[in-house]
């Protein structure tokens, strides 16, 4: 009987350690999945911002060529502009 206790105890200890490692790996996998979702969402938002900036650059270039600001003023309601930007755009409208 004492000959079997030591191997059984060692087996139990190894099993508990492997279960702890498995739980740690699952937790890390969940965190990695959440991080990947966040990165994908941020990437999507950055693409939208990049497209908007390209549009603004094109409209600004057109406005400079034509000496008109009318097309540039269309971005007045965009969500990433702050109050100062809105004021500046409203001041440009009469031009």
Legacy VTK file of the C-alpha trace (Angstrom):
# vtk DataFile Version 3.0
C-alpha trace
ASCII
DATASET POLYDATA
POINTS 95 float
0.000 0.000 0.000
2.714 2.596 0.791
4.303 1.839 -2.600
1.215 3.093 -4.433
0.621 6.243 -2.339
3.676 8.133 -3.577
3.009 7.597 -7.325
-0.686 8.382 -6.821
0.172 11.590 -4.957
2.646 12.574 -7.666
0.031 11.852 -10.338
-2.539 13.954 -8.454
-0.078 16.830 -8.092
0.796 16.709 -11.796
-2.909 16.606 -12.715
-3.675 19.661 -10.563
-0.718 21.541 -12.068
-1.850 20.689 -15.609
-5.404 21.833 -14.834
-4.048 25.139 -13.513
-1.972 25.552 -16.659
-5.019 24.764 -18.812
-7.104 27.393 -17.011
-4.315 29.948 -17.383
-4.077 29.231 -21.118
-7.862 29.554 -21.537
-7.815 32.890 -19.729
-4.972 34.092 -21.938
-6.838 32.928 -25.070
-9.957 34.857 -24.045
-7.885 37.977 -23.409
-6.182 37.555 -26.781
-9.545 37.167 -28.536
-10.869 40.314 -26.860
-7.732 42.215 -27.839
-8.056 41.047 -31.448
-11.679 42.251 -31.545
-10.617 45.639 -30.154
-7.811 45.927 -32.702
-10.164 45.056 -35.558
-12.683 47.657 -34.374
-9.974 50.308 -33.999
-8.632 49.447 -37.438
-12.090 49.857 -38.929
-12.490 53.259 -37.268
-9.042 54.355 -38.460
-9.968 53.417 -42.028
-13.112 55.555 -41.775
-11.088 58.467 -40.388
-8.493 58.078 -43.136
-11.190 58.161 -45.814
-12.727 61.240 -44.218
-9.348 62.975 -44.105
-8.750 62.188 -47.779
-12.160 63.658 -48.583
-11.356 66.775 -46.585
-8.014 67.141 -48.392
-9.714 66.797 -51.776
-12.406 69.304 -50.875
-9.824 71.721 -49.511
-7.767 71.411 -52.694
-10.880 71.975 -54.813
-11.790 74.976 -52.696
-8.336 76.464 -53.082
-8.479 76.029 -56.870
-11.976 77.454 -57.226
-11.705 80.034 -54.442
-14.887 78.543 -52.974
-15.377 77.004 -49.576
-18.905 75.690 -50.120
-17.927 72.032 -50.505
-15.650 72.144 -47.474
-18.497 73.392 -45.290
-20.423 70.128 -45.825
-18.356 68.482 -43.082
-19.807 70.896 -40.528
-21.793 68.138 -38.787
-19.042 65.496 -38.657
-18.712 64.013 -35.192
-14.958 64.365 -34.704
-14.932 68.148 -35.071
-14.846 70.126 -31.852
-16.663 73.414 -31.136
-13.771 75.538 -32.372
-13.766 73.707 -35.711
-17.522 74.241 -36.016
-17.084 77.973 -35.333
-14.345 78.241 -37.943
-16.466 76.448 -40.525
-19.465 78.676 -39.807
-17.209 81.707 -40.294
-16.097 80.297 -43.659
-19.663 79.807 -44.982
-20.168 83.443 -46.105
-17.043 83.239 -48.252
LINES 1 96
95 0 1 2 3 4 5 6 7 8 9 10 11 12 13 14 15 16 17 18 19 20 21 22 23 24 25 26 27 28 29 30 31 32 33 34 35 36 37 38 39 40 41 42 43 44 45 46 47 48 49 50 51 52 53 54 55 56 57 58 59 60 61 62 63 64 65 66 67 68 69 70 71 72 73 74 75 76 77 78 79 80 81 82 83 84 85 86 87 88 89 90 91 92 93 94
